Amino acid sequence: MTPDEYCRAIEAHLTRKNDGHLIRIVGPAFELVRGWAEQGIPFKVAGYGIDRAFERYYAKGPRRRPLRIEFCKADVLDAFDHWRRAVGVHGVSEDEAPPRRREGLATHIARAINRLTELRGAASVDGPRATLRLADDVLDDVVRALDALASSAERARGEARERILANLSALDTRLIDAARAGADEALLAELGTQAEEDLRPFRDRMPADAWREARAAAQTRLLRERAQLPVLVGE
């Protein structure tokens, strides 16, 4: 996308999130969003940040007015920061996200259990995920394992917490492996192409080895999104 196309795409996404209420991205808002494009923030990453801003807005109760793009800035930058660290792109952002309070470990596990339980009921439904099938037994096993960790996560400290985090990492790897096994070659190729496009603004400043690692990590992240899997370990 050109910066102008990027801004219009963000405007359309914001309109959908505001239930069709159009708020034009012009003036300072346009400069803000164009800055995101120039930093290389992928459109899907920015969209995820906008979605998170709306989730927090909904959580406060009935909405009184449409949400403007300026109120999504912190969430977009936070999403970009997570994406950069996940794929190994460092030192490229001109505007850093403010620090956020970490979610409690027990709350994080409970949220993951809820997400996987929802996914278990929809795993066999045809639709956008028709080229990706998650094995029900894997989902069941991971949910049971998370249930076993949840009881001790609330008060876990020190070595006990590190053991839980190690278990979460192993479970996260199992979910990603299951998603990769359930994806057909066409989908994996599509995600690889999208990963390259997302990383294109940074390619010239990355060594070849770092580029390959970043591409693989970006493809894995896109696979997670397509499979609608939660992140079990911090990025």
N, C-alpha and C positions, 0 to 999 in steps of 0.2 A: 504494500500500500504506500502511496505518497502520504505526506503528513495531512493533506486536505482530506484524502480518502479515509485515513485513520480517524480523523476528527468526526467525519460524518458517520462512520461505523460506530464509534463510541456514542454519538448522539442517538443513533437508532437503538442501541442497546439500552441506553438510559431511558429512552421513551418506552420501551417494552417493560422495563422494571417499574416505571411510573404508571403502569396500566394504560398506556397510550397517550398520556399527557406529555405533549412536546415541550421541552425546554431547550431552546436553541443554544448551542455552544458557540458563543461569539465573544468578542472583546477579551477580557482577562481569562475567561474560561477557555477560549480557543487557544490562547497562548499557553495555558496550563497543559491542555491535552496535546498540543503540538510538541511541547517539551517532552511528553512521555514518548511520542513517536520518535523524536530525535535521540532520546536516550536509548532507544531500542527495546522498550517494553513491549513484548508481544501482545497483540490484541487480546488473545485469550487470557493472558495473565491479568491484563487490565480489567477485562470483563469479570474475572473471578474476584478481583478486589472490589469492584462495584457491587457484585452480588453479596459479598460479605458486609459491605456498608449497609445494604438494604436489610440483611438479616438482623443486624443490630438495631436498625430503625424500627423494624416490625416488632422486635422484642420489647420495645418501650411502650407498646400499646397501639391503639388506632392512630393512623397517620392523620396529621392535620393539613399537610401541604406536600406537594411533590418535592422529591429530594434533588437538589442541584449537584452538578458534578464536583463542585468545590468541596462538598462534604464527603466525597469519596476518596479524596487525595491520599489521606493517611493509609487507607486500606489498600489502595492501588500500589503505593510504594512498599507497603509491608508484603504484599503478594509478590512484587518484583524482587524484593530482598530474599524471600524464601526461594523463588525460582532460581535466582543467581547462585545461591549457595548450593541448591540441589544439583545444578548442572555444572558447577565449577567455573562460573564466570565471575571474576572479581575485579574490583577497582574500576568499574565502568559507569557507575551512577553518579550524577551530579547532585542528586537530591536524595538524602537518606530518609528512611522511614523512622518515625519516633519509636522508642522502645515501648513494647507492650507487655502487660502483665501476663506471665505464663499461666496456662490452664493447669489446674491441679491434676496429678497423675490419675487419681481415681475417677475424676470427671472425664478426663480424656479417654480412659478405658471404657467407661459407660457409654460415651458418645460413639465410640467405635463399635461396640456391641450392638447398639441400636441401628447403626448404619448397615452393618452386615446382616442383621436380622431382616431389615427391609429388603436388602438386596437378595437374600435367600428366597423371598417370596416372588421376586420378579426375574430371577435368573434364567427362567426358561421361556420368557415371553419374547415373541418375535418383535422386531422393531429396529431402532438405530444400532442396537448391539447384536444384530443377527450374525455378524461375522466374528463374534467373541462369545464363547460359552464358558462360564465358570462352573467347575464341578461342585455339586451340592455337598459332597462329603468333605471337601476342603473347607467350605464355608462353615459347615457344622463343627468340624474339628477346631477351627480357629475360634469360633464363638465360645465353645466349651473351654478352651484354653484361656481365653480372656476372662471368662467367668471365674475361673480358678484364681487368676491374678487379682481380680477386682477386690476381693475381700481383704487382701493384705496391702493394697496400694495406698490406702488412706493414710496410714501411719508409717509407711516405709521410709527409712532414712539410711544413709550411708551404703553399706554393702548390700543391704536388703533391697534398696531402691535400684542399685546398679544391676542386681540379678533380674529384677523385673524388666528393666530397660533392655537387658540382653535378650530376655525371652520375647519381648515385643519386637526386637529387631529380627529375630529368627522367624517369628510369625509373619512379619511384614514381608520378608523375603519369600516365604511360602505363598503368600497371596499373589505377589508379583509373578512368581514362577508359574502359578496356576493360570493367571491371566495370559501370560505369554504362550503357555501350552494350549490355551483355548482360542487363541487368535489365529486366523488364517494368514497366509503369506501376503495376500493383497492388503490386509489391514496393517500388518507390520511395515510393509513398504510405504503405505500412505503416511503412517506415523513417522517413519524415518525421514520422508520428504518434508513433512511439516516441521520436524525438529531442526532440519537444516535451514529452513526458512526463518524460524524463530531466532536462530543463532547467527544468521547472515550478517547482521550489523557488527558482530564481534569477531568475525572470522579472521580478518586481517591482523588483529592484534593478539591472536592466540597461536602458540606453537602447534605443530601438527599433532603431537601426542595429546595435548590438552584439548584440541578440537575434537579428536575422535572420542575421548572420554566424555566431553560435554555433549556430543551428539547422542551417544549411548544413554547418558543420564536423562537428556531431554526426551528421548524416545520412550524411556521407561516411565517418565512422569506423564507423558501423554497417554500411554497405555493405562496407567492408573486412573486417569481421568475418564478414559473411555469405558473402563470397567466399573467406574464409580466406587472405587475402593478408598477407604479412609487411610490416612497416613498414621501408622502405628508408632513410628519413631520420629523424633524431631528432625527437621531438615536444616 
